[in-house]
Amino acid sequence: MNYVLADNNINTMQKHIAGALEGMFNEREIKQITASMFLHFKDMDRTQLLLSQNERLSESELLSFHFAIKKLKAGEPLQYVLGTTYFCGLQFNVDSRVLIPRPETEELVQTIIALNRRSNPLIVDVGTGSGCIAISLAKKIPESKVFAVDISAGALEVASKNAEINKVHIQLYELNVLESDLPLTGIDILVSNPPYVLKSEREQMMPNVLNYEPPIALFVPDDDPLLFYKRLFDIASKHLNQGGILACEMHEEMEQKMKDLFWGLMQGELTFLKDMQGKTRFFIYNK
């Protein structure tokens, strides 16, 4: 297969990417994708890219770009194509064993950092996936002791590698929290972005999510949509220190059901927060 372009330079590759992805993405998205690809394959930021339009690409670089374009055209998310993404200013490896970290979840991390009043809190992240929440908190609260829990051994492998990349120490546990208790007490911050998408909502989701991201990390049964939150409230009541917080991401349409669940099980203060799009996306429980 011939991957040679007219002159194999950066300017021509940019035009080739734009032409190949036209119709799949809008112009702004194509520019973002192109910038991400050059940063990943050539370690070039946007300024360097502008100043290097006539630089020729090597054969291996041409192959990398062309295979990436082929995967994007097949619908694979850019983050999986490149194998990396950024979250809270940190780089994370991602693959189909873990969800792609979302910008909204960065808001949850920032909220926790703002609420933390302890210099060395014990933090537990339930359903850690890539480790993006646990690792970001470990990085931003340097004296913290962070534990990350997940049912998936594959996800924990990804999280372990990401902890190495970002030079933080977190302790990892393979555990199904719906069936087993946490081997931890005295928790100051309990955080989770658990599965909360209803199975009946599958048809409304984009194919690049359905076809590539792990279903176990996305979906809950329609007849028990709050099963993970029931368990998290139970964990919080048993293992959360007085004055500690439980911080969770949630389904935007479940606020009233969450209130009903909370008042049926808990005492204390429950606060709901909106995300950058104005949707009710998080809650904070103060014990």
Rosetta blueprint (number, residue, H / E / L):
1 M L
2 N L
3 Y L
4 V L
5 L L
6 A L
7 D L
8 N L
9 N E
10 I H
11 N H
12 T H
13 M H
14 Q H
15 K H
16 H H
17 I H
18 A H
19 G H
20 A H
21 L H
22 E E
23 G L
24 M L
25 F E
26 N L
27 E H
28 R H
29 E H
30 I H
31 K H
32 Q H
33 I H
34 T H
35 A H
36 S H
37 M H
38 F H
39 L H
40 H H
41 F H
42 K H
43 D L
44 M L
45 D L
46 R H
47 T H
48 Q H
49 L H
50 L H
51 L H
52 S L
53 Q L
54 N L
55 E L
56 R E
57 L L
58 S L
59 E H
60 S H
61 E H
62 L H
63 L H
64 S H
65 F H
66 H H
67 F H
68 A H
69 I H
70 K H
71 K H
72 L H
73 K H
74 A L
75 G L
76 E L
77 P L
78 L H
79 Q H
80 Y H
81 V H
82 L H
83 G L
84 T E
85 T E
86 Y E
87 F E
88 C L
89 G L
90 L E
91 Q E
92 F E
93 N E
94 V L
95 D L
96 S L
97 R L
98 V L
99 L L
100 I L
101 P L
102 R L
103 P H
104 E H
105 T H
106 E H
107 E H
108 L H
109 V H
110 Q H
111 T H
112 I H
113 I H
114 A H
115 L H
116 N L
117 R L
118 R L
119 S L
120 N L
121 P L
122 L E
123 I E
124 V E
125 D E
126 V E
127 G L
128 T L
129 G L
130 S L
131 G L
132 C H
133 I H
134 A H
135 I H
136 S H
137 L H
138 A H
139 K H
140 K H
141 I L
142 P L
143 E L
144 S L
145 K E
146 V E
147 F E
148 A E
149 V E
150 D E
151 I L
152 S L
153 A H
154 G H
155 A H
156 L H
157 E H
158 V H
159 A H
160 S H
161 K H
162 N H
163 A H
164 E H
165 I H
166 N L
167 K L
168 V L
169 H L
170 I L
171 Q E
172 L E
173 Y E
174 E E
175 L L
176 N L
177 V L
178 L L
179 E L
180 S L
181 D L
182 L L
183 P L
184 L L
185 T L
186 G L
187 I E
188 D E
189 I E
190 L E
191 V E
192 S E
193 N L
194 P L
195 P L
196 Y L
197 V E
198 L E
199 K H
200 S H
201 E H
202 R H
203 E H
204 Q H
205 M L
206 M L
207 P H
208 N H
209 V H
210 L H
211 N L
212 Y L
213 E L
214 P L
215 P H
216 I H
217 A H
218 L L
219 F E
220 V E
221 P L
222 D L
223 D L
224 D L
225 P L
226 L L
227 L H
228 F H
229 Y H
230 K H
231 R H
232 L H
233 F H
234 D H
235 I H
236 A H
237 S H
238 K H
239 H H
240 L E
241 N E
242 Q E
243 G E
244 G E
245 I E
246 L E
247 A E
248 C E
249 E E
250 M L
251 H L
252 E L
253 E L
254 M L
255 E H
256 Q H
257 K H
258 M H
259 K H
260 D H
261 L H
262 F H
263 W H
264 G H
265 L H
266 M L
267 Q L
268 G L
269 E E
270 L E
271 T E
272 F E
273 L E
274 K E
275 D L
276 M L
277 Q L
278 G L
279 K L
280 T E
281 R E
282 F E
283 F E
284 I E
285 Y E
286 N E
287 K L
